[in-house]
């Protein structure tokens, strides 16, 4: 019998240098898509998939993320007094009352693998999810819910994957396909040449607790950092990793173009703005 996935880890310690000067004082994870910050999309996806313990791996200058998910009675009261009850409700219910937030400081930027390892005191010996906030995904069936179902059925590490152009394989962790559909024989971090496929691992994972033991002893990889992909590769070689193809559209909100594309597409479907934008002749990005 597999354990229920109740813990989700959000590595949010990055500096967001691609968005400077906007991110000089504000975390990139709080950049808004219309009126909702990037990080909230990933959090809502985790909560909808049944997760109740949200672990944020933060760094210096990331206190605003904690403030965003904390209660703000003064703001709520002021909105109520001004007759803005709907806005007050939107602030009050950013998270359901049964969901807990835990914030852990990553002392230095040692890579994604090290960020995940920082959550070990909370995770213990239980399976857990990892969601990268930069990947905003719009889909009828959320990737995290699909991964949870995959883990419940197979009891193995689960990865969300998508096809990427040949010219972009060097930007991702690339899957070495196994013999059976969905099986993962390996994961190569940002291959410079001779990529084993065009299937890229994107920012949604269900990981077994054994990955933490591997990360603890893992030497630095690409960029001199502890790479989560290298640890997953070890588990893949042990026959413990499967993949599920992404159904929906992924926006790389860690890049300026991906972030802008998300804003346009979400605005085109927004009840307040869609009519005006269609009238202005804007078009959504290609799905």
N, C-alpha and C positions, 0 to 999 in steps of 0.2 A: 504493500500500500504506500503510495507516495504522499509526502507532506504537502499541506496546502501552502501556497506561496503567499505570505503575509507581509514580507519586507521588500521594499523597493529602494534602491540606492540611486541617488542623483549626483554625479560628479559635477560640481559647479565652481571649482576653484580657479578655472582659467582666467587669464587677464583680459581676453576679448580685444586684443590689439588691432584686429582687422576693422574694428568699429571706432577706433580713436578718431577724434577726441570725445565722441559721445559717451564712451565707456571709461573715461578718466575717473569719474566719480560715481558712475552708476553701473552695476553689474550688467553684462550683455544679456543675461538670462531674464532681465526685467524689461528689455526693449519690447514695446507693445506691438502686437498685431491688432490693429484697430484699438480696442480698449482692454485687451487681455495680454499680459506678458507671456513671452515665449515659454518660460518654465511652467506656467500654469497648464498649458496644453498637455505636457508630459505627465504632470501630477494628476490631472483629471483622468488620463488614460490608465494610470496605475490604480487609482481608486476605483474606477469602473471595472477593472479586472479583479477586484476583491482585496487589494492590498490596504493594510491599515497602519503599517509602520513605515513612515517615509524618512529616509536617512539622507541628509544633504551633506556632501563633503565640500566644505567651503574653504576659502582662503581669505587673506587680508582684503579689506574693502568690500566684503560680501555681506555685511550685516543687514543690508537692505532686503536681502532675500528672506532672512528670518523675520524682519518686520512685516513683509508682505503677507506671510502666512500666519502672523500673530493676530490676536484680536485688537481692535482699536475702538474701544467704547466711546471715546470722546468724539471721533469722527462720525460714528454711527448716530450718536445722540444729536449732533449738530445737523446731520442730514434729516433726521426725523423732525426736528424742530422747524426746519425749512420746508417741510412737506415733501421731501424727496425720499419717500418710503422705499420705492423700488431700488434706488441706488443704495440705500442703507442695507437692504436685504442682500444685494449683490456683494457688498463688503463683508457682511456678517457671515455669509455662507460660502466663502471661498473654499473652505474644507468642511466636510461633514463632522459632526461632533465626535464620532467614534474613531476618527483618524488622528494619529499622533505624529508629530514632527520631532526629529532628533537632528541636531546640528553638530558636526565633527569637523574640526579644523585640520586641513592638510598642511603641515608646516612648510613644505617646499614642493615645487612642481616636479615631482619625480615620474609623472606619466599616469595614464589612465589606470594601469594595473595597480600602481601604488595607491591611487585614490580609492579604488575598490577595496584594497587591503585595509585601508583606514577604517572601514566599516566593520571589521571583524569582531570587535567587542559586542556589537549589537546583533550581528548575524548568528554567531555561534556555529552550531553544526546543522543549520537548516538551509534548504535551497532558497534562493532569493532572485529578485529581478534587478537589472540595471537598465536605466533609461538615460540617454543622452539628450539633454534639452534642445540642443541645436537642431536635432531632427524632429521637425514638426510634421505630423502625418495626418492626412485627411483621408479617412477610409470608412466604409460602411461597417466593416468588422475590424476593430482595432488590432494592430499587431500584437499588443501585450496579451489581450484575451486569447488570441490564437496560440501564442507561446505557452500560456498557462494550460490550455487544453492539450497541447502537444506534450507538455511535461507530465500531466496527469495520465496520459495514455502510455507514455514510453519510459518515464522516469529518468530521462537523460537531459543534458544541456541542450537548450534550444536557442537558435539564432534566427533573427529576421534577415532575409537576404533579398537582393534585387539585382537585375541585370544592369550593367553599366557599359558605356561605350569602351572599346578597346583603348582609346586614347586616355581614359580616366582610371584604368585599373591601378596605376601607381599611387592613387590617392586613398585607396581603401585596403582593408583586410580582405583578401580574396580566397574563396573557398576552393579546396581540393575536393572534387566530388568523390563520394564513395561508390560502391558497386550498386547499391539500391537507391531509388529516388529518395531524396531528402537526407541521405546519410552524408556525413562530412568526414573525409579522411584526413584533412589538414586545413590549416588557416595560415596563409602567408601574408604578413604585414607589408603593405605597400610594395609589391614586387616591381622592380625596375624593368625587368624583361622576363620573357617566357612565363607569363602568368598562367596558372593551371586552369583558369576559367575566366568568365566575365561576371561571375556571381560574387557580389560584394556583400560583406556583412555590414549592416547598418546599426544604428544606435538603440537596439532593443535586444535584450538577452534575458534568458532564465538560466542561472548558473547553479551548479551543485556546490556544496560547501567545500569539497575537495579542491576546488580551484584556489582557495585561499592558502592551502598548504603549498601548492605549486608556486603561487605568487610570492610567498614568503622566502623561497629559496631561489627564485628566478634571477639570473644575471640581467643587467641592462641590455636592451635590444636597440631597435631603431631610435636614433636621436639621443642615445645614452639614457633612455628612460625605461621603466618597467612597463612592458607592453602587455595589456590584457590579451591581445591576439596571440602572443607567444604562449601564454598559459592555456588558452583554449586549444591551441594547436597540440599541446601535450595531451589534453583530454581527447581530442579527435583521434590521435594515434592509438589511444586506448579503446577506441570504438564507443565513446561516450557522448558524441555530439551529433545533433540533427539540425536541419534547417527547414524553415517555412518561408515560402515566397511571399513577399509583401503584396497585399492586395489593397490598392489605394495609391495616393500620391504622396511622395515625400518631398519636403522643402528643406534644403540645407540652409537653415537660418544662421549658421556660422559664417556664411558668406554674404556679402552685400546684395548680390543679385538674387540669391535664394530667398533672402529676407524680404526684398522688395517684391519678388514674385508672390510670396505668401500674402503680403499685404493686399496686393491687387486682387488675387483670387478670392481671398476671404471677403474683401470688400464687395466684390461682384455678387456675392451671395448674401450679403448683410441686408436685413429687412429695411434698414434706414437709408442705405446708400446705393443699393443695387440699381434701382430705377434711374437715378441721376447719372450713375457711371455708365450704364448702358446707353443712355441718351447722349453721353459725351463721346461715345464711340470707343470706349476702352474694351479690350478683349482679355479673357482669361488666358493664362498660360496653357500650353498643350498638355493634356493628361497623358 
